[in-house]
Amino acid sequence: MKNELESFKEILQLKRYSKQTINSYLSNLKLAQVFFENKSFVSINEKDWFNYVFHLVNTKYIAASTQRQIVGSINLFYKEMYGKSLKLISFYFRKQKL
């Protein structure tokens, strides 16, 4: 049986995402797997994801665009693989108005 990331990759290919986008999304999810010590994605809740993104922002100093890409990867994965939407939109960086 295929693992979830392989199945997700196939879905993205069928939806004609670019190779670069697919690789970026899979890379983001693989790094999350390492952080969560190979815990099943289905068992990771929104609070866990918040802590993960918070960790990346505060220890890895990721850029806002990287943060959006990571959150987008997670959201799309859950939508396609589990048919559910996580409320991770609040994790996006908000630009300050000048």
C-alpha positions in Angstrom: 0.0 0.0 0.0 1.3 3.5 -0.8 2.1 5.9 1.9 0.1 9.1 2.2 2.7 11.3 0.7 3.0 9.2 -2.4 -0.8 9.2 -2.8 -0.8 13.0 -2.3 1.9 13.4 -4.9 -0.3 11.4 -7.4 -3.3 13.7 -6.7 -1.2 16.8 -7.3 0.1 15.3 -10.5 -3.4 14.5 -11.7 -4.4 18.1 -10.9 -1.5 19.2 -13.0 0.5 21.0 -10.3 4.0 21.9 -11.5 6.9 19.6 -10.5 8.4 22.4 -8.5 5.2 23.0 -6.5 4.8 19.2 -5.9 8.4 19.0 -4.6 8.0 22.0 -2.4 4.7 20.7 -0.8 6.2 17.2 -0.3 9.4 18.7 1.2 7.3 20.8 3.6 5.4 17.7 4.7 8.5 15.5 5.1 10.1 18.1 7.4 6.9 18.1 9.4 7.1 14.3 9.7 10.6 14.7 11.1 9.4 17.3 13.6 6.5 15.1 14.7 8.7 12.1 14.8 6.8 10.2 12.1 3.5 10.6 14.0 0.6 9.9 11.7 -0.7 13.1 10.0 -4.3 12.2 10.8 -3.5 12.3 14.5 -1.9 15.8 14.4 -4.4 18.4 15.5 -4.6 22.2 14.8 -2.8 23.1 18.1 0.1 20.8 17.1 0.3 22.5 13.7 0.2 25.9 15.4 3.1 24.8 17.6 5.0 23.6 14.6 4.6 26.8 12.6 5.4 28.8 15.7 8.6 26.8 16.1 9.6 27.4 12.5 9.0 31.2 12.8 10.8 31.6 16.1 13.8 29.2 15.7 14.3 28.9 11.9 13.3 32.5 11.1 11.4 31.5 8.0 10.2 34.2 5.7 6.5 35.1 5.5 6.3 33.6 2.0 7.7 30.3 3.3 5.2 30.3 6.2 2.4 30.7 3.7 3.7 27.9 1.6 4.0 25.6 4.5 0.5 26.4 5.8 -0.8 26.0 2.2 0.9 22.6 1.9 -0.7 21.4 5.2 -4.2 22.7 4.3 -4.1 21.1 0.8 -2.9 17.8 2.2 -5.7 17.6 4.7 -8.3 18.7 2.1 -7.2 16.1 -0.5 -6.3 13.2 1.8 -8.9 13.5 4.6 -11.6 15.6 3.1 -11.4 18.1 5.9 -10.3 21.7 6.3 -8.0 22.8 9.1 -8.4 26.3 10.4 -4.8 27.3 9.8 -5.5 30.5 7.8 -4.8 32.5 11.0 -1.2 31.2 10.8 -0.5 33.5 7.9 1.7 36.5 8.2 -0.2 39.7 7.9 1.4 42.6 6.2 1.4 45.9 8.1 -0.1 48.8 6.3 2.2 51.8 5.9 
